[in-house]
Amino acid sequence: MEFEGRDIISIKDFTRKEIDYILETAEAIEPIAKTGSDMLKGKILATLFFEPSTRTRLSFEAAMHKLGGSTIGFAEPEIASVRKGENLADTIRVVENYADVIALRHPREGAARLAAEFAKVPIINGGSGGEEHPTQALLDLYTIKKEKGLIDGLNIAMVGDLRFGRTVHSLAYALSLYEVKLYFVSPPLLKMRREVLEAIKGKVDVLETSNLDEVIPEIDVLYVTRIQKERFPDPAEYMKVKGSYRINMETLGKAKPDLIVLHPLPRVGEISPEIDRTSHAKYFQQVWNGIIIRMALLALILGSIK
């Protein structure tokens, strides 16, 4: 399977066989996450983050350092030449001279694919507007597989902002390659995007609802997202849906004992802190799994693992 030099722009660019191979590679590479390695010694990752990020940027950088590589980049475009008016294509063509791979986060949808058209080094999409977040989907799949032992046969609910939440778009595309049932739970204003529904139609069973309490007894995985205030063109519309869902102990009262709760983070009130102490909470484990998945991707893309 050929991954060396490959861009990671959309999860839709991958087959189930390829995704399974990435998950298997991550499992094999996990032991060296604690000990470190010189697998990518001499290699440089550039992290170009045109949007705020804590987990994704630090996760990429931690993954690269654990493999013996180094990192450069910025987390605030105001301090880069972007402030002077440099366009994305030129930024990419400059930075590729300094790095072997580029992780890019950008507020504009399609930015990662545009960057890949100009870059001579691999581009990894670290989040493109409200469009996609493929590496998050991979770490979500890895978490589900590790916690549940499999993915096929599960009932998985995605709750909250399904319209602007790029993580749920990528995850829905990825899960449509498996034998699962998907529950899309959201206010009518934040329903899953039509293009996502069209892409997965006929591949997987889907139930759309606004009532979480009705479906909670049936599900094995509850994937919670925050309402993304920053992506609303109209603040008044945001206020209509703010705080639509809050997962607390009462919510989980009718849940299966082995239900797992996931969240791409940050959370802003949609999961009560009391859930953190339960066996359901796996969202902080997702953070660790993000390092493992990104280690696997970097090793594959840079040719250290075939």
C-alpha positions in Angstrom: 0.0 0.0 0.0 1.5 3.3 -1.1 1.4 6.2 1.4 4.8 7.8 0.8 4.5 11.4 -0.4 0.7 11.3 -0.2 -1.5 14.3 0.7 -4.1 13.9 3.4 -6.8 16.3 2.3 -10.1 14.4 2.7 -11.1 11.2 4.4 -13.0 10.5 1.2 -9.7 9.9 -0.6 -9.1 6.7 1.3 -10.6 3.2 1.0 -11.6 1.1 4.0 -8.6 -1.1 3.4 -6.3 2.0 3.6 -7.9 3.3 6.7 -7.7 -0.1 8.4 -4.0 -0.2 7.5 -3.5 3.3 9.1 -5.2 2.1 12.3 -3.1 -1.1 12.3 0.1 1.0 11.8 -1.0 3.3 14.7 -1.4 0.3 17.0 2.0 -1.0 16.0 3.7 2.3 16.6 2.0 3.1 19.9 4.7 1.5 22.1 7.4 3.9 20.9 5.2 6.9 21.7 6.4 6.7 25.3 10.0 5.8 24.6 10.6 7.9 21.5 12.4 7.0 18.2 14.8 8.5 15.7 12.7 7.2 12.8 12.2 10.7 11.3 15.6 12.2 12.4 16.5 15.0 10.0 12.9 15.5 8.8 11.0 18.7 9.4 7.3 19.3 9.8 5.9 22.8 9.2 2.7 23.6 11.0 0.8 26.5 9.4 -2.2 27.3 11.5 -4.3 30.2 10.2 -6.9 29.4 12.9 -6.5 28.9 16.7 -5.6 25.4 17.7 -4.3 23.7 20.8 -4.8 20.0 20.4 -4.2 19.5 16.7 -1.1 21.7 16.4 0.5 20.4 19.6 -0.4 16.9 18.7 1.3 17.1 15.3 4.4 18.7 16.9 4.5 16.1 19.7 4.1 13.3 17.1 7.0 14.6 15.0 9.3 15.1 18.1 8.5 11.5 19.3 9.7 10.2 16.0 13.0 12.2 16.2 12.0 14.9 13.7 11.7 18.7 14.3 9.0 21.3 13.7 8.7 24.9 12.5 5.7 27.0 11.8 3.2 29.5 13.2 0.0 29.4 15.2 -0.9 33.1 14.6 -0.9 34.3 11.0 -0.7 37.9 12.3 3.0 37.3 13.0 3.7 35.8 9.6 3.9 37.4 6.1 0.2 36.7 5.7 -0.2 39.9 7.6 1.6 41.7 4.8 -0.9 40.3 2.2 0.9 37.1 1.1 -1.5 34.7 -0.4 -1.8 31.0 0.6 -0.2 29.7 -2.6 2.9 31.8 -2.2 3.1 30.9 1.5 3.1 27.2 0.6 5.7 27.6 -2.1 8.0 29.3 0.3 7.5 27.0 3.3 8.0 23.8 1.2 11.7 24.8 0.9 12.0 24.6 4.7 10.0 21.4 5.4 9.4 17.8 4.3 5.7 17.9 5.1 3.2 20.6 5.9 0.2 20.4 8.3 -2.2 23.2 7.4 -5.3 24.6 9.2 -7.2 27.3 7.5 -10.7 29.0 8.0 -11.5 28.7 4.3 -13.1 25.5 2.9 -11.0 24.0 0.1 -7.8 25.7 1.4 -6.0 22.4 2.0 -6.8 21.1 -1.5 -5.6 24.3 -3.0 -2.4 24.1 -1.0 -1.8 20.6 -2.3 -2.0 21.8 -5.9 0.9 24.1 -5.3 3.0 22.1 -2.9 5.8 19.8 -3.8 5.8 18.3 -0.4 2.8 16.4 1.2 0.0 18.5 2.7 -1.9 17.3 5.7 -5.3 18.9 6.3 -5.5 20.0 9.9 -8.9 21.4 9.5 -10.4 23.4 6.6 -13.2 25.8 7.7 -16.4 23.8 8.4 -15.5 21.3 5.7 -13.4 18.4 6.9 -10.8 17.3 9.5 -9.5 13.9 8.3 -6.9 13.2 10.9 -9.5 13.8 13.6 -11.7 11.2 12.0 -8.8 8.7 12.0 -8.1 9.3 15.7 -11.8 8.9 16.4 -11.9 5.6 14.6 -8.8 4.5 16.4 -10.4 5.4 19.8 -13.6 3.6 18.9 -11.7 0.4 17.8 -9.5 0.4 20.9 -12.4 1.0 23.3 -15.0 -1.2 21.7 -12.7 -3.8 20.0 -14.3 -3.3 16.6 -16.2 -0.8 14.5 -18.6 -2.9 12.5 -21.9 -3.5 14.2 -22.0 -0.4 16.3 -24.7 2.2 16.7 -23.0 5.6 16.7 -24.7 9.0 17.5 -23.3 12.4 16.5 -24.8 15.2 18.6 -24.7 19.0 18.3 -23.4 21.1 15.4 -23.6 18.8 12.4 -23.7 21.7 10.0 -20.5 23.5 10.8 -18.7 20.8 12.7 -15.9 19.6 10.3 -15.0 16.7 12.6 -18.5 15.0 12.1 -18.3 15.4 8.4 -15.0 13.5 8.1 -16.2 11.0 10.7 -19.5 10.3 8.8 -17.6 9.8 5.5 -15.2 7.4 7.2 -17.9 5.4 9.1 -19.9 5.0 5.9 -17.2 2.5 4.9 -18.1 0.3 7.9 -21.2 -1.7 8.9 -22.7 0.7 11.4 -25.9 2.6 12.1 -25.5 6.4 12.4 -27.8 8.7 14.4 -27.5 12.4 13.6 -28.9 14.4 16.5 -29.2 18.1 16.1 -31.5 21.1 16.1 -33.1 21.6 12.7 -30.9 24.6 12.0 -27.7 22.5 12.5 -28.7 19.3 10.6 -26.0 17.3 8.8 -25.0 18.9 5.5 -26.8 17.7 2.4 -23.6 16.8 0.6 -22.6 14.5 3.5 -25.9 12.8 3.5 -25.8 12.4 -0.3 -22.3 10.9 -0.1 -23.2 8.3 2.5 -26.7 7.5 1.2 -27.1 3.8 0.5 -23.8 2.9 2.2 -25.0 3.0 5.8 -28.3 3.3 7.8 -29.0 6.8 9.0 -31.5 8.2 11.4 -31.9 12.0 11.8 -33.6 13.4 14.9 -33.5 16.3 17.4 -34.3 14.1 20.4 -31.3 12.5 22.0 -33.3 10.9 24.9 -35.2 8.8 22.4 -32.0 7.2 20.9 -29.7 7.1 23.9 -30.7 3.5 24.9 -29.7 2.2 21.5 -26.3 3.6 21.0 -22.8 2.3 21.7 -20.9 5.5 20.9 -22.0 9.1 21.7 -19.9 11.7 19.8 -20.6 15.1 21.1 -19.7 18.4 19.5 -19.9 22.0 20.6 -22.1 24.6 18.8 -19.5 26.5 16.8 -20.3 30.2 17.5 -17.4 31.4 15.3 -18.9 29.8 12.1 -22.3 31.4 12.4 -22.8 34.3 9.8 -25.6 35.6 12.1 -25.1 35.9 15.9 -28.9 35.8 16.3 -29.0 32.3 14.7 -26.4 31.1 17.2 -28.4 32.3 20.1 -31.3 30.2 19.0 -29.4 27.0 19.3 -26.8 27.8 22.0 -26.9 25.1 24.7 -29.2 22.8 22.8 -27.7 19.7 24.4 -26.0 19.1 27.7 -24.8 15.6 28.5 -25.0 14.9 32.2 -25.6 11.9 34.5 -29.4 12.1 33.9 -28.8 11.9 30.1 -26.8 8.7 30.5 -29.3 7.2 33.0 -30.8 5.1 30.2 -27.6 4.4 28.3 -25.8 1.1 27.9 -23.3 0.4 30.7 -20.5 0.3 28.1 -21.5 3.4 26.1 -18.4 5.6 25.4 -18.7 9.3 25.1 -16.3 11.1 22.7 -15.7 14.8 21.9 -13.2 16.4 19.6 -12.7 19.2 22.2 -12.8 22.0 23.3 -16.0 21.6 25.1 -18.0 24.6 26.2 -20.6 23.2 28.5 -22.1 20.4 26.4 -20.6 17.7 28.6 -21.0 18.1 32.3 -17.7 17.6 34.3 -19.3 14.9 36.3 -19.1 12.7 33.3 -15.3 12.9 33.4 -15.2 10.5 36.4 -17.3 7.8 34.8 -16.1 4.9 32.6 -18.1 6.5 29.7 -15.7 9.4 29.3 -13.1 8.7 26.6 -12.5 12.2 25.2 -9.2 12.8 27.0 -8.0 9.4 25.7 -8.8 10.7 22.3 -6.1 13.4 22.8 -3.5 10.7 23.4 -4.7 8.7 20.4 -4.3 11.8 18.3 -0.6 11.7 18.9 -0.5 8.0 17.9 -2.4 8.4 14.7 -0.4 11.4 13.6 2.8 9.5 14.4 1.6 6.8 12.1 0.6 9.2 9.4 3.9 11.1 9.4 5.9 7.8 9.4 3.9 6.5 6.4 3.9 9.8 4.4 7.6 10.3 4.9 8.4 6.7 4.0 9.8 5.4 7.3 7.0 2.8 7.4 5.9 1.1 4.2 
